[in-house]
Amino acid sequence: MAQEIWFVAEQRDGVLRKVSFEAASAARRLADESGASTAGILLGVGVAGEADKLGAYGADKVFVCEDEAVKNYATDAYTAVIAGLVQEHQPAMLLMSASVDGKDLASRLAARLGVGLAMDCVEYRLTDDKKLAAKRPIYAGKAMMDMVPLGTPQMATSRPNVLGLIQPDESKKPEVVTVPFAVDAAELKTKVVDVLKDTSGKIELTEADIIVSGGRGMKGPENYNILEEMAEVLGAAVGASRSAVDAGWRPHTDQVGQTGKVVSPNMYIACGISGAIQHLAGMSSSKVIVAVNKDEEAPIFQKADYGIVADLFEAVPVMTREFKKVLQS
Amino acid sequence: MEIVVCLKQVPDTETQIKIAASGKAIETGDIKWVMNPYDEFGVEEALQLKTKFGGSVTVVSVGPDRAVESLRTALAMGADKAVHVTADSAELDSLATASLLAAAIKDLPHDVIFCGQRAIDLDQAQVGAALAEKLGIPHVALVTKLEVAEDASKAKANRPVEGQTNVIEASLPALFTAQKGLNEPRYASLPGIMKAKRKPMDKKDAAALGVDVTSTREILALTPPPSRPPGKIIGGETAEEKAVELVRLLHEEAKVV
């Protein structure tokens, strides 16, 4: 029987999140190499119409399960539905995003199924015998673990915005299989009773294409406005180092680093950040790292693709002005 | 209320990580070992629940002999008793660790169990959910606020996800994994440290627990992090010049803007 590589899609308010396409793309790449077929799992309410988008990113089949109980992510309901499907069909691999909900689901599912799970991976490949091998950062990125998750299915989650999307093909339509929701209410022991939306309009750091970040060199909370101005021009999110958060200048939700958020934007601009290893742990997956620091010995320059040794209070406004020019032309 | 807190001893975050000759483990000679920082939030939350509801706090750890130090720290913070499952934890994967913890915990009364949201050595975030699964109880991960109902039948936990915070209600007993922001862990006081020496420390040998610890992962290799090609320090006389050149390169060369 042909191998199947499965992935789990993620939706918010009935719309697929980008991480769903990353998971679909990862499955497709592996399947193309091994001669397998792919299938996605999509849970929600009124989401069947989104299945075609997964087909565009390479899903041969999409299992759709619609019920009020799975309208939004809920550990118990999602684990029960997906475990049931997996036990019935025995796919070779089950992939999902290492998003917040993805990690929660993967960790519970792997235990339910008794299989190996490679968490927060930055690379997937096939071994000689067509098994999944994965590389993941450990010790805050000071080392990498190259591992094979054992069991069937092999499970893995991928760090958002690292593995990349395949070129979508809108002409590819998946086979849609409707799955009834058949989970006993007694199994559902958790429920979402409230949602506190972040109404600040700020771009979520883990989803941002560009991040402008400030550290101890910002000297105080009142100075972050120069970063916010740059961020506005770039359509970027504003992050902070632990020093700035511990000093009370920025909220903990803005912290990038080992005990904050792990981000992987296309560009990370670090202003007045020395580059301690704990900070690097949070942004080393960034495609392009830019450092602005008046201390030429700052460790951040070892990791930056572009650096300027300069007073950020002079450099940042000039950068903003120049970014504006470039974006307007 | 009977509260159990799982904790792990890990290398301090300043530790230089050296890969051992085997290529599949790290050198442990020079390491300063500490309680996993996320587990400290669990211990603190447990102590606060005990203050509010009465009862006791038991701390549990799977690890080699040195793990006793972290258990003693928790006792010094105010936990009442410790259970040490002795094992070479570097050999154990998440499911095996969870199975050992479950075996140690299942016969202890437990209304609420805390784990750290992840351990900062292997950064996997797997044990908490796996332990809850093995005990057949619900879990909520990444908790930044916890409100246990007065009748202790359920609890509401705040769980931040991208762009919002979900408030999740779980029936007790339940397991919560602690995220930074849940509380400010207290320091162990000197009297606390003295009292800790006389608190019960129950030792169980992992092998004697009769648990299947077959690994579900094969470690092929531990390697140093990927190196980035060396970057450019942009020259110039003034900050203005450097900044202008930087943006030009980002636009024309890196094409990120």
Chai-1 contact restraints between the chains, C-beta under 6 A:
chainA,res_idxA,chainB,res_idxB,connection_type,confidence,min_distance_angstrom,max_distance_angstrom,comment,restraint_id
A,V100,B,V161,contact,1.0,0.0,6.0,A-B,restraint_1
A,K103,B,A125,contact,1.0,0.0,6.0,A-B,restraint_2
A,D104,B,A141,contact,1.0,0.0,6.0,A-B,restraint_3
A,S107,B,Q126,contact,1.0,0.0,6.0,A-B,restraint_4
A,S107,B,A129,contact,1.0,0.0,6.0,A-B,restraint_5
A,R108,B,A129,contact,1.0,0.0,6.0,A-B,restraint_6
A,R108,B,E133,contact,1.0,0.0,6.0,A-B,restraint_7
A,A111,B,A130,contact,1.0,0.0,6.0,A-B,restraint_8
A,A111,B,E133,contact,1.0,0.0,6.0,A-B,restraint_9
A,R112,B,E133,contact,1.0,0.0,6.0,A-B,restraint_10
A,V115,B,T216,contact,1.0,0.0,6.0,A-B,restraint_11
A,G116,B,T216,contact,1.0,0.0,6.0,A-B,restraint_12
A,G116,B,R217,contact,1.0,0.0,6.0,A-B,restraint_13
A,M119,B,Q124,contact,1.0,0.0,6.0,A-B,restraint_14
A,I138,B,L122,contact,1.0,0.0,6.0,A-B,restraint_15
A,I138,B,D123,contact,1.0,0.0,6.0,A-B,restraint_16
A,Y139,B,I17,contact,1.0,0.0,6.0,A-B,restraint_17
A,G141,B,P225,contact,1.0,0.0,6.0,A-B,restraint_18
A,K142,B,I17,contact,1.0,0.0,6.0,A-B,restraint_19
A,A143,B,I17,contact,1.0,0.0,6.0,A-B,restraint_20
A,A143,B,L222,contact,1.0,0.0,6.0,A-B,restraint_21
A,M144,B,T223,contact,1.0,0.0,6.0,A-B,restraint_22
A,M144,B,P225,contact,1.0,0.0,6.0,A-B,restraint_23
A,M145,B,L222,contact,1.0,0.0,6.0,A-B,restraint_24
A,D146,B,L220,contact,1.0,0.0,6.0,A-B,restraint_25
A,D146,B,A221,contact,1.0,0.0,6.0,A-B,restraint_26
A,M147,B,R217,contact,1.0,0.0,6.0,A-B,restraint_27
A,M147,B,I219,contact,1.0,0.0,6.0,A-B,restraint_28
A,V148,B,E218,contact,1.0,0.0,6.0,A-B,restraint_29
A,P149,B,R217,contact,1.0,0.0,6.0,A-B,restraint_30
A,L150,B,T216,contact,1.0,0.0,6.0,A-B,restraint_31
A,G151,B,T216,contact,1.0,0.0,6.0,A-B,restraint_32
A,K189,B,P138,contact,1.0,0.0,6.0,A-B,restraint_33
A,K189,B,S171,contact,1.0,0.0,6.0,A-B,restraint_34
A,T190,B,P138,contact,1.0,0.0,6.0,A-B,restraint_35
A,T190,B,I168,contact,1.0,0.0,6.0,A-B,restraint_36
A,T190,B,A170,contact,1.0,0.0,6.0,A-B,restraint_37
A,K191,B,E169,contact,1.0,0.0,6.0,A-B,restraint_38
A,V192,B,N166,contact,1.0,0.0,6.0,A-B,restraint_39
A,V192,B,I168,contact,1.0,0.0,6.0,A-B,restraint_40
A,V193,B,V167,contact,1.0,0.0,6.0,A-B,restraint_41
A,V193,B,E169,contact,1.0,0.0,6.0,A-B,restraint_42
A,D194,B,V167,contact,1.0,0.0,6.0,A-B,restraint_43
A,V195,B,Q164,contact,1.0,0.0,6.0,A-B,restraint_44
A,V195,B,N166,contact,1.0,0.0,6.0,A-B,restraint_45
A,L196,B,T165,contact,1.0,0.0,6.0,A-B,restraint_46
A,K197,B,Q164,contact,1.0,0.0,6.0,A-B,restraint_47
A,D198,B,G163,contact,1.0,0.0,6.0,A-B,restraint_48
A,D198,B,Q164,contact,1.0,0.0,6.0,A-B,restraint_49
A,E204,B,E162,contact,1.0,0.0,6.0,A-B,restraint_50
A,E204,B,G163,contact,1.0,0.0,6.0,A-B,restraint_51
A,T206,B,E162,contact,1.0,0.0,6.0,A-B,restraint_52
A,H252,B,G181,contact,1.0,0.0,6.0,A-B,restraint_53
A,T259,B,K180,contact,1.0,0.0,6.0,A-B,restraint_54
A,N266,B,V256,contact,1.0,0.0,6.0,A-B,restraint_55
A,M267,B,V256,contact,1.0,0.0,6.0,A-B,restraint_56
A,Q278,B,T13,contact,1.0,0.0,6.0,A-B,restraint_57
A,V288,B,A254,contact,1.0,0.0,6.0,A-B,restraint_58
A,V288,B,V256,contact,1.0,0.0,6.0,A-B,restraint_59
A,A304,B,G231,contact,1.0,0.0,6.0,A-B,restraint_60
A,D305,B,G231,contact,1.0,0.0,6.0,A-B,restraint_61
A,Y306,B,G231,contact,1.0,0.0,6.0,A-B,restraint_62
A,Y306,B,K232,contact,1.0,0.0,6.0,A-B,restraint_63
A,Y306,B,L246,contact,1.0,0.0,6.0,A-B,restraint_64
A,G307,B,G231,contact,1.0,0.0,6.0,A-B,restraint_65
A,G307,B,I233,contact,1.0,0.0,6.0,A-B,restraint_66
A,I308,B,I234,contact,1.0,0.0,6.0,A-B,restraint_67
A,I308,B,K242,contact,1.0,0.0,6.0,A-B,restraint_68
A,I308,B,L246,contact,1.0,0.0,6.0,A-B,restraint_69
A,A310,B,A239,contact,1.0,0.0,6.0,A-B,restraint_70
A,A310,B,K242,contact,1.0,0.0,6.0,A-B,restraint_71
A,D311,B,A239,contact,1.0,0.0,6.0,A-B,restraint_72
A,E314,B,A239,contact,1.0,0.0,6.0,A-B,restraint_73
A,A315,B,A239,contact,1.0,0.0,6.0,A-B,restraint_74
A,A315,B,A243,contact,1.0,0.0,6.0,A-B,restraint_75
A,V318,B,E240,contact,1.0,0.0,6.0,A-B,restraint_76
A,V318,B,A243,contact,1.0,0.0,6.0,A-B,restraint_77
A,M319,B,A243,contact,1.0,0.0,6.0,A-B,restraint_78
A,M319,B,V247,contact,1.0,0.0,6.0,A-B,restraint_79
A,E322,B,V244,contact,1.0,0.0,6.0,A-B,restraint_80
A,E322,B,V247,contact,1.0,0.0,6.0,A-B,restraint_81
A,F323,B,V247,contact,1.0,0.0,6.0,A-B,restraint_82
A,V326,B,H251,contact,1.0,0.0,6.0,A-B,restraint_83
A,V326,B,V257,contact,1.0,0.0,6.0,A-B,restraint_84
